[in-house]
Amino acid sequence: MEASKNLKTPPKFINDDGVSQECENLISSLPSEKNFTGIKLYNYQGSWYYPNTVQAILNFQKHFRAQDTDIILASLPKSGTTWLKALAFAVVHRNKYAPNLVSHPLLSDNPHNLVQFLEADLYVKNQRPDLEELPTPRLFATHMPFQTIHESLRDSPCKVVYVCRNIKDVLVSHWHFRNKLVRKDLHSNYSLDDTVDEYIKGAYAFGPFQDQVLSYWKESLVNPTHVLFMRYEEMVEKPEAQVMRLADFLGCSFTEEEKQSGTVEKILELCSIGNLSNLEANKSGTSSCGIAHQAFFRKGGVGDWKNHLTDDMARKLDEMVEKKLEGSGLKFE
């Protein structure tokens, strides 16, 4: 793919070198849009993907069957995915790896390698990846909307955790993230105004924001024992309460002894963006999906959009989200 040369090191899920004839036939019938680097995206089941990602999703839908103990962490990119992966891994495996253990996997490996994406890691590399050797409970991640993963989870009481974040912070974080992946001359010619227009149109990788958020929000209301809906802002504001809520949902609640001994606080310290970003393991190397470890870390705060977006940009995004979410019961400040 010629356009992928515009990326510093194109991750495999962005290319079109692993597409079967079946997938080629499918994407030829799908709506398509070019992103600002010239790479084509295709709309499959309400979301936009690169060709190899469509192939990976087809592989997933054909072959993945959830186990009852599986945990799937879902999000739109730049919504707190890295933090959620670290927290879930530390919470679920705390009996095996104490948060103050010097050999804890999170101290020597990136969260994206410890909890891999179904479509961007596992099924983009292999039509039938070997998942049977993974320890129980198996932890996976996805940027797919709920309707795309639903059938593969239908017969299982597995747990799905979705984290959402204010679209304005998502957009700014995504804009900075792309700056780390795309040639500098290209990114400098693609303004925040352009990115706002792109988000309002909805045709960007794994978008649109509002459709994905609604897919998990509605399912969390209908089936709250199956889908937990978390807000990034609440995780930042009340981290102890939110990590305990996460543990309760996953069926591994903190004991009174753990609470008294500071286990919750130790996990939060271990998994904090400040701590993770300063680890040598996250200053170099590449994740299993082909992105530099350090690209996943920036500020991780709330409200940084105010330092980047004009009042007019913010108003456009707010109006779009309010209109799309109208009547759902879901609101953003």
RANOR-V238687 format. One record per helix or strand of 2 or more residues. SS is the DSSP state (H for helix, E for strand). FROM is the first residue (numbers start at 1). LEN is the number of residues. If there is no record, write none. Layout:
# RANOR-V238687
ss=SS from=FROM len=LEN
ss=SS from=FROM len=LEN
This chain:
# RANOR-V238687
ss=H from=2 len=5
ss=H from=12 len=3
ss=H from=21 len=7
ss=E from=32 len=3
ss=E from=40 len=5
ss=E from=47 len=3
ss=H from=51 len=13
ss=E from=71 len=5
ss=H from=81 len=12
ss=H from=105 len=4
ss=H from=111 len=4
ss=H from=118 len=8
ss=E from=139 len=4
ss=H from=146 len=8
ss=E from=159 len=6
ss=H from=167 len=15
ss=H from=184 len=5
ss=H from=192 len=10
ss=H from=209 len=14
ss=E from=227 len=5
ss=H from=232 len=6
ss=H from=239 len=11
ss=H from=256 len=6
ss=H from=263 len=9
ss=H from=273 len=5
ss=H from=280 len=3
ss=H from=293 len=4
ss=H from=304 len=4
ss=H from=311 len=15
